[in-house]
Amino acid sequence: MLQLLDIKKSFRGVQALKGVSLSVRDRSIVGIIGMNGSGKTTLLNCVNGLYTTDSGEIVFDGKSLIGLTPNRVAAMGIGRTFQVPKVFSKLTLLDNLEIPQIPLNVPPVEAHRRSSEWLKKVALHTLAHNYAEELSGGQQKLLELARIMVARPKLILLDEPFAGVNPELALLMIEVIQSIPKEHECSVVLVSHDLTSVYRLSDHIFVLNEGQVLCEGDAEMIRNNPAVVEAYLGAD
C-alpha cells in the first residue's frame, strides 16, 4: 500500500531524515517510535505533502506522492491528524464532520449519516450541536479523527493521538484505532511516545533514531531489542 524508499530531508544543512525506508501493508497498523527529534513527524509531513523530500520515493497504491500538495495527497485517500488537533473551533461538531464532505460530493443525507455514525463511535454524539471550542483537548483529538474518517480514507497518519488525553479517552481512542483496519478497510500509521499503546495496537513497528531506522519488528521483538533499550535509556 505505502512504500517509502531512501527518504532524505534536511533543514538548513541539518539532516532530519537520513535515508528512511519502510512499508505499510493494506489494512494494517504500523507504529513509529523514537525519541524527540528522531524524525517521526518530519516523516509524516513528507508523506502527506507538507514537506518536499530532498530525495527518495514515496509510493501509495502504485502512484508516486513526490511533489503533490497536501490537498492532492488527501484526495488520493490519505488522512492526517496532528499533535495539536486541527478542528473548526467556531463550528458545531456536526458541521466539523459534514462540511469537509462537500468537496467529496457526498450527498447531504449520506454525509449526515456518516457524521452521526462517527460522532457516536467517538462518544461525542450527545454534543453534536456544541461548538468544537467547547471540547477538551482529548475530545478535539477524537473529533479530528472522526473528521478524517468520514472521508473514508485508505490510509491515515496519526501524530501523537494519545498526548494530553486523559486515561478514559485514551482507552476509547485505542478502541477506535484498533477497529479501523478491519471495519473500515483502512491502514494506520501511528506515531506516538506512548509505547504501551503502540505495542498493543501495532502489527509492525519501526524505531527511528537520529533520522534513521534503528530497527523494525513486532512488539515483542522491539520490546526486547537491546538497541532500542539503549536508544531510550542510554548505555550502562
C-alpha positions as CSV (number, residue, x, y, z in Angstrom):
1,M,0.0,0.0,0.0
2,L,2.6,2.6,1.1
3,Q,6.3,2.4,0.4
4,L,9.0,4.9,1.5
5,L,12.3,4.3,-0.3
6,D,15.5,6.0,1.0
7,I,13.8,9.2,2.1
8,K,16.1,12.1,2.9
9,K,15.1,15.5,4.2
10,S,17.3,18.3,5.6
11,F,16.7,21.7,7.1
12,R,19.4,24.4,6.7
13,G,22.0,21.7,6.2
14,V,20.9,19.5,9.1
15,Q,19.7,16.1,8.1
16,A,16.4,15.2,9.7
17,L,15.8,12.0,7.7
18,K,18.9,10.1,6.5
19,G,17.6,7.5,4.0
20,V,14.5,6.1,5.7
21,S,12.8,3.2,4.1
22,L,9.6,1.5,5.4
23,S,6.4,-0.1,4.1
24,V,2.8,-0.3,5.3
25,R,0.6,-3.2,4.3
26,D,-3.0,-3.0,3.4
27,R,-5.4,-3.0,6.5
28,S,-2.5,-2.9,9.0
29,I,-1.4,-0.7,11.9
30,V,2.2,0.4,11.7
31,G,3.8,2.1,14.7
32,I,6.7,4.5,14.5
33,I,8.5,5.3,17.7
34,G,11.6,7.2,18.7
35,M,13.0,9.9,20.9
36,N,12.2,13.6,20.3
37,G,14.0,14.8,17.2
38,S,14.3,11.4,15.7
39,G,12.3,12.4,12.6
40,K,8.9,10.9,13.2
41,T,6.7,14.0,12.5
42,T,9.0,15.0,9.7
43,L,8.4,11.6,8.1
44,L,4.6,12.1,8.3
45,N,4.9,15.6,6.8
46,C,6.8,14.2,3.8
47,V,4.1,11.6,3.2
48,N,1.2,14.0,3.3
49,G,2.9,16.7,1.2
50,L,3.6,19.3,3.9
51,Y,7.3,18.9,3.2
52,T,9.1,18.2,0.0
53,T,11.7,15.4,0.3
54,D,15.3,16.1,-0.8
55,S,15.5,12.6,-2.4
56,G,13.9,9.2,-2.3
57,E,10.5,7.9,-3.4
58,I,7.1,7.7,-1.7
59,V,4.6,5.3,-3.4
60,F,1.0,4.9,-2.4
61,D,-1.1,2.3,-4.3
62,G,1.4,2.3,-7.1
63,K,1.5,6.1,-7.5
64,S,4.2,8.5,-6.5
65,L,3.4,11.1,-3.9
66,I,6.5,13.1,-4.5
67,G,5.7,16.8,-5.3
68,L,2.0,16.5,-4.5
69,T,0.3,19.1,-2.3
70,P,-1.5,18.1,0.9
71,N,-4.8,18.5,-0.8
72,R,-3.9,16.2,-3.6
73,V,-2.5,13.6,-1.2
74,A,-5.7,13.8,0.8
75,A,-7.7,13.3,-2.5
76,M,-5.8,10.1,-3.1
77,G,-7.2,8.7,0.2
78,I,-4.7,9.7,2.9
79,G,-5.9,11.4,6.1
80,R,-3.8,13.1,8.7
81,T,-4.1,14.2,12.3
82,F,-1.7,16.5,14.2
83,Q,-0.2,16.7,17.6
84,V,-2.3,19.8,18.2
85,P,-5.7,18.9,16.8
86,K,-7.0,21.0,13.9
87,V,-10.7,21.5,14.2
88,F,-13.1,24.3,13.2
89,S,-13.5,25.7,16.7
90,K,-16.4,28.1,15.8
91,L,-18.4,25.3,14.1
92,T,-20.5,22.6,15.7
93,L,-19.2,19.1,15.9
94,L,-21.7,18.0,13.3
95,D,-20.6,20.8,10.9
96,N,-17.0,19.9,11.5
97,L,-17.8,16.5,10.0
98,E,-20.3,17.4,7.4
99,I,-18.7,20.4,5.7
100,P,-15.4,18.6,4.7
101,Q,-17.6,16.1,2.8
102,I,-18.9,18.8,0.5
103,P,-15.9,18.8,-1.8
104,L,-16.1,15.0,-2.0
105,N,-19.6,15.3,-3.4
106,V,-21.1,13.1,-0.7
107,P,-24.9,13.6,-0.8
108,P,-26.2,15.6,2.2
109,V,-28.2,12.7,3.7
110,E,-25.2,10.4,3.4
111,A,-22.9,13.0,4.9
112,H,-25.2,13.4,7.8
113,R,-25.4,9.7,8.3
114,R,-21.6,9.2,8.3
115,S,-21.1,12.2,10.6
116,S,-23.7,10.9,13.1
117,E,-22.2,7.4,13.0
118,W,-18.7,8.7,13.7
119,L,-19.8,11.1,16.4
120,K,-21.4,8.1,18.2
121,K,-18.3,6.0,17.6
122,V,-16.1,8.6,19.4
123,A,-18.7,9.2,22.1
124,L,-19.4,12.8,21.1
125,H,-22.9,12.3,19.7
126,T,-24.6,14.0,22.7
127,L,-22.5,17.1,21.9
128,A,-23.3,17.1,18.2
129,H,-24.6,20.7,18.2
130,N,-22.0,22.1,20.6
131,Y,-19.1,24.2,19.2
132,A,-15.8,22.4,18.9
133,E,-14.1,25.1,21.0
134,E,-16.1,23.8,24.0
135,L,-14.4,20.4,23.9
136,S,-11.4,19.3,25.9
137,G,-8.1,18.7,24.1
138,G,-8.7,14.9,24.1
139,Q,-12.2,15.3,22.8
140,Q,-10.9,17.5,20.0
141,K,-8.4,14.8,19.0
142,L,-11.3,12.3,18.8
143,L,-13.3,14.8,16.7
144,E,-10.3,15.3,14.4
145,L,-10.0,11.5,13.9
146,A,-13.7,11.3,13.2
147,R,-13.4,14.1,10.6
148,I,-10.8,12.4,8.6
149,M,-12.6,9.0,8.8
150,V,-15.9,10.3,7.4
151,A,-14.0,10.8,4.1
152,R,-13.4,7.0,4.0
153,P,-9.6,7.2,3.5
154,K,-7.4,4.2,2.6
155,L,-4.6,5.3,5.0
156,I,-4.5,7.6,8.0
157,L,-1.4,9.2,9.6
158,L,-1.9,9.8,13.3
159,D,0.6,12.1,15.1
160,E,0.7,11.6,18.9
161,P,-3.0,10.8,19.2
162,F,-2.7,10.0,23.0
163,A,-0.7,13.0,24.0
164,G,-2.5,15.2,26.6
165,V,-5.5,12.8,26.5
166,N,-7.0,11.6,29.8
167,P,-6.9,7.8,30.5
168,E,-10.6,7.3,29.8
169,L,-10.5,9.0,26.4
170,A,-7.2,7.3,25.6
171,L,-8.8,3.9,26.1
172,L,-11.6,5.0,23.7
173,M,-9.0,6.3,21.2
174,I,-7.3,2.9,21.3
175,E,-10.5,1.0,20.7
176,V,-11.4,3.2,17.8
177,I,-8.0,3.0,16.2
178,Q,-7.9,-0.8,16.7
179,S,-11.2,-1.1,14.8
180,I,-10.2,0.9,11.8
181,P,-8.3,-1.6,9.6
182,K,-10.9,-4.4,9.8
183,E,-14.1,-2.4,10.0
184,H,-13.2,0.4,7.6
185,E,-10.6,-1.2,5.3
186,C,-8.1,1.5,6.2
187,S,-4.4,1.2,7.2
188,V,-3.0,3.3,10.1
189,V,0.5,4.8,10.6
190,L,0.7,5.6,14.3
191,V,3.4,7.9,15.7
192,S,3.4,8.1,19.5
193,H,5.6,8.3,22.6
194,D,3.0,6.1,24.4
195,L,4.9,2.8,23.9
196,T,2.3,0.7,25.7
197,S,-0.4,1.8,23.3
198,V,1.9,1.4,20.3
199,Y,2.9,-2.1,21.3
200,R,-0.8,-3.0,21.9
201,L,-2.0,-1.7,18.6
202,S,0.7,-2.2,16.0
203,D,1.2,-5.1,13.7
204,H,4.7,-3.9,12.9
205,I,6.9,-1.2,14.5
206,F,9.7,0.9,13.1
207,V,12.1,2.6,15.6
208,L,13.6,5.9,14.4
209,N,16.8,7.2,15.9
210,E,18.6,10.4,14.6
211,G,16.7,10.3,11.3
212,Q,17.3,6.6,10.5
213,V,15.5,3.3,11.0
214,L,17.3,1.7,14.0
215,C,15.3,-1.5,13.8
216,E,11.9,-2.9,13.0
217,G,9.7,-5.8,14.0
218,D,6.7,-6.8,16.0
219,A,6.0,-5.6,19.6
220,E,7.9,-8.4,21.2
221,M,10.9,-8.0,19.1
222,I,11.1,-4.3,19.7
223,R,10.5,-4.5,23.4
224,N,13.4,-7.0,23.8
225,N,15.8,-5.3,21.4
226,P,18.9,-4.1,23.3
227,A,19.5,-1.3,20.7
228,V,16.0,0.1,21.5
229,V,16.6,0.0,25.2
230,E,19.9,1.8,24.7
231,A,18.4,4.4,22.5
232,Y,15.7,5.2,25.0
233,L,17.6,4.8,28.3
234,G,21.2,5.2,27.3
235,A,24.1,2.7,27.6
236,D,25.1,1.5,31.1
